[in-house]
Amino acid sequence: MKPNEGLSLSKISAMITSGNYGNRNQCIEMAERIRVHADGRMPKNIILERRPNESEAIKEYRSKIYEPITETTIGKVFTSLEKIRRSPDWDIRYNTTNIPKTITESETLSNYCEINYPLHSSLTNWVFSVLLRRYLIDANGIVAVIPQYVPESNTEYVKPVAEFFDSDQVIDYAEGEYVVLRSRDTSTYTTHNGTRVNTQGAIYYIITCDEFIRYEQINTKQLSAVAVYRHNIGRLPAFKAGGLFFARKNNDTIYKSRIAAMVPSLDEAVREYSDLQAEILQHIHSEKYAFANAECPDCNGSGRVWKKDENGNDLGQEVCSRCNGSGSVLNVSPYGMFTITPAKFGEAAIPAPPMGYVQKSTEIAKFSDEHVRQHKYDALAAINMEFLAETPLAQSGVAKQYDKDELNNFVNAVAEDIVRILDNIYFYINEYRYKIIVPNDEKRRAMLPSINVPATFDIITASAILQNVKVGREAQLNPAIMRELEVEYAKKQFSTNQDVAKTMTAIYDLDPLYGLSEDTKMTMKANGGITAEDYIISCNIIQFVRRAIRENNEFLRKSYEEQMNVMRKYAEEVSKKNDIQITIPQEGE
């Protein structure tokens, strides 16, 4: 496909309506199921569906008071996955020896992508602030690398940027061949008679393996090619974001988002929360009742009155507006006092008290509220991130312990997607900028950075790790295992204060009798199972470590043996005060 200038608006419209991209509607639908939760929109198909025996008034009430309760749930997932870049083994590495001398330092790929990247300072910032969220919502969205600025001569460098286009912006697409995209930006044009300025003109991008064209609407019927650039890359600089393979249809791959498994539970949470709001309306708010102890004076107790026209002619009966057809009214004094008229002979006795409030059960509302919380928990559990749930695991009757391996598998898959997308973006930016100045393909591609896919992630919350510690203690796990769990908790809890985290780690590592109770230590010492030295170190481990840090700022950087020698020295001092003989091994022995 090689479009020419002067493409008419009708031709673009034909592309939209002809259904050239056969999978467009399905891709949009898949993304929308996630987007309603991610963006806090009202899922109309759920909220506006009338419940059995539900009045129209209650249905409208539910629609008016809808609140996006699932937005925070899915938002926690996005926030947690942004931590991928904080992984200790996240690394984008450039080989500076491969940069030709013809490229100045200010125009290198690393300088452009990591320091001077348009709008976001670095490409990595764009990936984790824009791409991550949008790709998880719409796995079939298109990532396109387009020139933000088209140079007027070959001496200038192109400034390409990556943009994400949602499925509803994809007008036509042939994988590896071409793509037609509609921008969210708009053009400004004056109507043909010059009487009105329209600021909502359409902007389209048509990208092929060799060419990029930007079309802008210039009047009510025509588009004009305002930017044409032949990049001659030989490959289409646009591709689907990707995710889980879903189907292959119409010579096109359809992907499912890696968080799509959350949707059924999130939908149920929204549905039950909306029902809960109606339940609260009907069962929680107080309703007053009163014994109607007086006959309606307008209808004389019949509940109906004759309607007359202006000439006094009868028009038939209608419901009495004063008693609403009940035939009885409340006998209330002008000062709001309820007056009671004694029952006449043959009438039922007036109840005492004649007024009160209907007692309603709140159990149904409580049950629904628990169900909503459980659905939100299940949504997170579907992607092994249940530790982000509002309800603590220990308080959830059906909560399962999070599986760290499964969590890492999920996060690693997302990280691999990000690295794959980044590899493609770096490749196309490199081609746009240096294809002319470095014509040799091998030399030009040697300038590309290598990106390491992280293997360890700082995702799990401190409260989730603490729950593991509690479970481990209850199960009486081996002290060696418990030591590792508590070290992990200390590192997470004090992640913003590395000095404290390192101190706590040293306390755990240097305690030779970690995990043993004082009674067990005493028994082992009395039976000769442990040395007096180990006993003293274990009993004084906290103050020994703190003392060592005060005396030597480099203590925490020393090797384990060097640190233990300091502990033994302190133990020897204590033993001398207590007349306990301890032999301290000398270095080299």
TIVOLO-585178 format. One record per residue (C-alpha): residue in one letter; x, y, z. Coordinates in steps of 0.05 Angstrom, whole numbers, padded with zeros to 5 digits, always signed. Example, Ala and Ser with C-alpha at 12.3 -4.5 7.8 and 13.67 -1.06 7.14 Angstrom:
a+00246-00090+00156s+00273-00021+00143
***
This chain:
m+00000+00000+00000k+00030+00067-00021p-00018+00125-00012n-00013+00188-00052e-00023+00260-00032g-00094+00288-00034l-00127+00227-00003s-00200+00246+00004l-00237+00244+00069s-00288+00198+00037k-00233+00147+00022i-00210+00148+00095s-00282+00141+00116a-00289+00082+00069m-00230+00049+00103i-00265+00059+00170t-00332+00031+00148s-00310-00023+00100g-00281-00065+00156n-00213-00076+00122y-00184-00093+00190g-00228-00152+00205n-00208-00161+00278r-00218-00088+00298n-00284-00096+00334q-00262-00156+00373c-00198-00122+00395i-00236-00060+00417e-00286-00103+00457m-00230-00141+00492a-00196-00076+00513e-00261-00043+00536r-00275-00098+00585i-00211-00079+00622r-00214-00004+00608v-00280+00007+00645h-00246-00016+00709a-00178+00016+00696d-00207+00084+00678g-00264+00083+00728r-00318+00084+00675m-00388+00058+00688p-00397-00012+00656k-00465+00002+00626n-00478-00070+00607i-00474-00089+00681i-00503-00028+00716l-00561-00013+00668e-00584-00086+00666r-00649-00089+00704r-00650-00139+00760p-00709-00188+00768n-00769-00153+00802e-00729-00088+00805s-00767-00023+00797e-00745+00028+00746a-00733+00078+00803i-00683+00032+00837k-00648+00018+00771e-00640+00093+00758y-00616+00103+00829r-00561+00051+00820s-00539+00085+00756k-00536+00154+00787i-00495+00135+00848y-00446+00088+00813e-00376+00092+00841p-00315+00059+00807i-00297+00013+00865t-00253-00031+00822e-00209+00025+00796t-00164+00023+00858t-00158-00053+00854i-00131-00054+00783g-00092+00010+00797k-00052-00027+00851v-00030-00076+00798f-00005-00021+00752t+00032+00013+00810s+00065-00052+00831l+00088-00070+00761e+00120-00002+00754k+00171-00027+00805i+00201-00072+00752r+00249-00016+00734r+00272-00016+00807s+00294-00088+00802p+00369-00094+00820d+00382-00130+00754w+00344-00082+00709d+00397-00055+00662i+00401-00020+00594r+00474-00023+00572y+00506+00011+00513n+00573-00008+00482t+00605+00060+00471t+00662+00029+00431n+00613+00014+00374i+00594+00087+00362p+00624+00114+00297k+00664+00178+00303t+00618+00211+00253i+00564+00214+00308t+00577+00268+00360e+00567+00252+00433s+00506+00297+00438e+00472+00258+00381t+00486+00187+00403l+00430+00137+00413s+00441+00134+00488n+00441+00210+00495y+00377+00215+00455c+00339+00157+00488e+00363+00164+00560i+00373+00239+00569n+00339+00280+00514y+00279+00238+00496p+00221+00285+00477l+00170+00299+00532h+00192+00244+00580s+00268+00255+00586s+00281+00182+00574l+00248+00126+00535t+00246+00084+00599n+00203+00138+00632w+00154+00135+00575v+00151+00059+00578f+00134+00056+00653s+00090+00119+00656v+00050+00109+00591l+00062+00044+00555l+00057-00005+00614r-00014+00015+00633r-00040+00020+00562y-00010-00045+00538l-00040-00082+00598i-00108-00053+00581d-00103-00063+00506a-00056-00119+00484n-00076-00108+00412g-00058-00034+00412i-00005-00012+00363v+00063+00015+00384a+00087+00059+00326v+00153+00095+00321i+00140+00159+00283p+00182+00221+00269q+00162+00278+00315y+00203+00324+00272v+00217+00312+00198p+00285+00342+00179e+00290+00387+00119s+00359+00360+00099n+00402+00298+00109t+00448+00336+00156e+00395+00338+00210y+00377+00281+00255v+00306+00254+00256k+00271+00257+00324p+00229+00194+00326v+00184+00178+00385a+00143+00117+00404e+00068+00126+00409f+00015+00078+00433f-00050+00074+00392d-00110+00039+00423s-00149-00011+00382d-00203+00039+00367q-00150+00083+00334v-00128+00027+00287i-00165+00039+00222d-00130-00012+00180y-00073-00059+00193a-00034-00112+00156e+00019-00143+00200g+00088-00126+00174e+00061-00088+00114y+00024-00024+00132v-00020+00010+00184v-00070+00067+00183l-00078+00102+00250r-00121+00159+00275s-00088+00206+00324r-00122+00232+00387d-00094+00300+00367t-00136+00344+00322s-00124+00394+00267t-00152+00464+00259y-00183+00488+00195t-00230+00542+00170t-00295+00523+00136h-00299+00532+00061n-00337+00598+00067g-00288+00624+00119t-00341+00637+00171r-00322+00587+00225v-00258+00556+00253n-00262+00482+00267t-00212+00455+00318q-00234+00382+00313g-00204+00362+00247a-00181+00291+00239i-00107+00271+00236y-00085+00204+00207y-00019+00169+00201i-00005+00121+00145i+00058+00081+00156t+00090+00030+00109c+00156-00007+00108d+00188+00053+00071e+00145+00114+00084f+00110+00155+00137i+00054+00204+00118r+00015+00250+00164y-00053+00271+00138e-00092+00329+00168q-00163+00349+00153i-00162+00417+00117n-00237+00425+00104t-00302+00387+00113k-00286+00339+00055q-00212+00333+00046l-00147+00312+00079s-00079+00337+00060a-00010+00304+00068v+00025+00355+00113a+00086+00312+00126v+00117+00258+00082y+00180+00223+00101r+00214+00163+00068h+00249+00126+00123n+00268+00066+00079i+00276+00021+00139g+00249-00038+00100r+00208-00060+00159l+00143-00033+00187p+00160+00011+00247a+00094-00008+00280f+00073-00071+00316k+00022-00098+00366a+00040-00091+00439g+00024-00164+00450g+00010-00207+00511l-00020-00276+00516f-00036-00310+00449f-00112-00312+00440a-00127-00329+00367r-00102-00324+00296k-00156-00294+00251n-00156-00258+00184n-00080-00266+00178d-00073-00228+00242t-00055-00248+00313i-00104-00228+00369y-00073-00222+00438k-00105-00225+00507s-00080-00179+00561r-00039-00211+00616i-00088-00182+00667a-00151-00204+00629a-00162-00259+00681m-00181-00204+00731v-00242-00182+00690p-00294-00234+00710s-00283-00221+00785l-00281-00146+00775d-00347-00149+00736e-00378-00189+00793a-00352-00139+00844v-00384-00082+00806r-00450-00120+00797e-00455-00139+00871y-00433-00071+00895s-00488-00038+00854d-00538-00087+00883l-00510-00072+00952q-00524+00002+00943a-00596-00014+00926e-00600-00062+00985i-00575-00008+01032l-00628+00040+01004q-00683-00010+01018h-00659-00044+01082i-00614+00004+01120h-00648+00072+01118s-00699+00081+01174e-00773+00080+01157k-00824+00109+01204y-00894+00080+01213a-00955+00108+01248f-01025+00083+01262a-01074+00121+01218n-01127+00137+01269a-01173+00186+01233e-01219+00180+01174c-01199+00222+01114p-01246+00282+01112d-01241+00291+01037c-01264+00221+01016n-01299+00201+01080g-01256+00138+01084s-01272+00112+01014g-01203+00130+00985r-01235+00161+00923v-01266+00228+00906w-01310+00254+00850k-01274+00297+00799k-01314+00355+00771d-01303+00403+00713e-01306+00478+00720n-01382+00476+00710g-01391+00427+00768n-01405+00367+00724d-01381+00299+00748l-01322+00271+00709g-01316+00206+00747q-01278+00184+00809e-01204+00189+00822v-01156+00170+00878c-01160+00218+00937s-01098+00262+00937r-01100+00274+01013c-01098+00201+01036n-01070+00171+00971g-01129+00123+00970s-01120+00094+01039g-01182+00127+01068s-01145+00145+01133v-01100+00202+01154l-01053+00215+01212n-01083+00257+01267v-01026+00306+01279s-01033+00371+01316p-01007+00438+01288y-00947+00430+01335g-00928+00361+01309m-00959+00322+01366f-00993+00258+01348t-01062+00259+01379i-01098+00194+01394t-01172+00186+01389p-01199+00130+01433a-01227+00070+01396k-01302+00071+01388f-01346+00014+01409g-01333-00047+01365e-01267-00019+01337a-01199-00051+01347a-01158-00022+01403i-01104+00028+01382p-01034-00003+01388a-00986+00026+01439p-00944+00060+01419p-00982+00082+01356m-00916+00105+01323g-00848+00072+01312y-00793+00051+01264v-00790-00011+01221q-00735-00056+01246k-00694-00081+01186s-00642-00135+01181t-00572-00114+01160e-00547-00184+01149i-00560-00183+01075a-00520-00119+01066k-00462-00147+01107f-00463-00210+01066s-00461-00170+01001d-00405-00126+01026e-00363-00188+01042h-00378-00216+00973v-00354-00152+00939r-00289-00154+00978q-00280-00226+00960h-00290-00213+00886k-00237-00158+00888y-00191-00207+00924d-00205-00261+00872a-00188-00212+00816l-00119-00201+00846a-00110-00275+00860a-00123-00289+00787i-00055-00258+00771n-00022-00281+00836m-00023-00212+00867e-00074-00225+00922f-00026-00196+00973l-00049-00127+00947a-00120-00139+00971e-00150-00092+01022t-00170-00149+01068p-00109-00179+01103l-00096-00251+01084a-00102-00272+01157q-00173-00244+01161s-00199-00276+01098g-00232-00342+01110v-00218-00366+01039a-00153-00330+01027k-00096-00371+01001q-00022-00359+01014y+00009-00322+00956d+00056-00363+00914k+00121-00326+00904d+00142-00369+00846e+00076-00359+00809l+00080-00284+00824n+00150-00281+00795n+00127-00319+00733f+00073-00267+00721v+00117-00207+00733n+00173-00238+00692a+00125-00247+00633v+00106-00173+00637a+00180-00155+00641e+00195-00197+00580d+00139-00161+00542i+00168-00094+00562v+00239-00113+00541r+00213-00141+00474i+00175-00076+00460l+00236-00034+00481d+00282-00075+00436n+00236-00060+00377i+00231+00014+00394y+00306+00022+00401f+00316-00014+00335y+00268+00033+00297i+00294+00096+00331n+00365+00074+00312e+00343+00062+00240y+00307+00129+00234r+00366+00169+00262y+00427+00135+00234k+00409+00096+00171i+00438+00150+00126i+00499+00169+00167v+00517+00096+00183p+00495+00058+00120n+00528-00008+00142d+00473-00050+00175e+00521-00089+00219k+00556-00028+00246r+00491+00009+00257r+00459-00047+00295a+00520-00055+00338m+00501+00012+00368l+00437-00018+00398p+00435-00027+00474s+00427-00094+00508i+00370-00099+00558n+00371-00150+00614v+00305-00182+00632p+00302-00178+00708a+00298-00243+00748t+00284-00214+00817f+00229-00164+00833d+00213-00118+00891i+00138-00128+00885i+00114-00163+00949t+00090-00117+01004a+00118-00119+01075s+00051-00141+01103a+00049-00201+01057i+00119-00222+01078l+00100-00213+01151q+00042-00260+01139n+00092-00311+01113v+00133-00302+01176k+00072-00314+01220v+00053-00377+01181g+00125-00401+01186r+00126-00393+01261e+00060-00429+01269a+00087-00486+01226q+00152-00486+01267l+00195-00484+01205n+00270-00495+01210p+00305-00434+01240a+00348-00428+01177i+00284-00418+01136m+00255-00370+01187r+00320-00330+01186e+00313-00319+01111l+00240-00299+01118e+00254-00248+01172v+00314-00220+01134e+00268-00211+01073y+00217-00175+01117a+00270-00129+01147k+00297-00110+01079k+00226-00094+01054q+00203-00058+01116f+00264-00014+01118s+00275-00008+01043t+00277+00068+01049n+00330+00065+01103q+00386+00019+01080d+00427+00030+01142v+00372+00000+01186a+00360-00056+01136k+00434-00075+01135t+00438-00071+01211m+00379-00118+01219t+00409-00166+01168a+00474-00167+01206i+00437-00183+01271y+00403-00242+01238d+00467-00267+01204l+00513-00262+01264d+00468-00295+01316p+00495-00366+01321l+00433-00389+01359y+00379-00353+01320g+00309-00378+01330l+00322-00415+01395s+00285-00396+01458e+00322-00375+01520d+00304-00439+01555t+00331-00481+01497k+00396-00441+01497m+00405-00452+01572t+00391-00526+01566m+00439-00534+01508k+00493-00495+01545a+00484-00537+01608n+00489-00601+01567g+00551-00578+01530g+00514-00574+01463i+00537-00502+01450t+00597-00462+01471a+00595-00407+01522e+00619-00361+01467d+00559-00375+01422y+00513-00367+01482i+00541-00299+01500i+00540-00274+01428s+00468-00297+01418c+00444-00265+01483n+00478-00198+01467i+00473-00198+01391i+00434-00132+01384q+00479-00091+01429f+00542-00124+01401v+00523-00105+01329r+00504-00034+01348r+00569-00026+01386a+00609-00052+01328i+00576-00001+01281r+00589+00056+01329e+00662+00037+01335n+00673+00025+01261n+00631+00056+01206e+00657+00003+01158f+00634-00056+01201l+00574-00073+01157r+00619-00076+01096k+00666-00127+01127s+00665-00201+01110y+00625-00250+01153e+00689-00277+01186e+00714-00207+01202q+00647-00189+01233m+00646-00254+01274n+00716-00239+01300v+00689-00174+01328m+00631-00211+01360r+00680-00261+01391k+00722-00204+01418y+00661-00173+01452a+00641-00242+01479e+00710-00250+01509e+00702-00184+01546v+00636-00207+01575s+00664-00274+01595k+00721-00242+01633k+00672-00199+01672n+00633-00262+01689d+00695-00306+01700i+00677-00350+01641q+00735-00377+01602i+00729-00371+01526t+00783-00386+01476i+00781-00338+01417p+00812-00368+01354q+00865-00325+01323e+00864-00307+01249g+00895-00361+01208e+00880-00416+01259
***
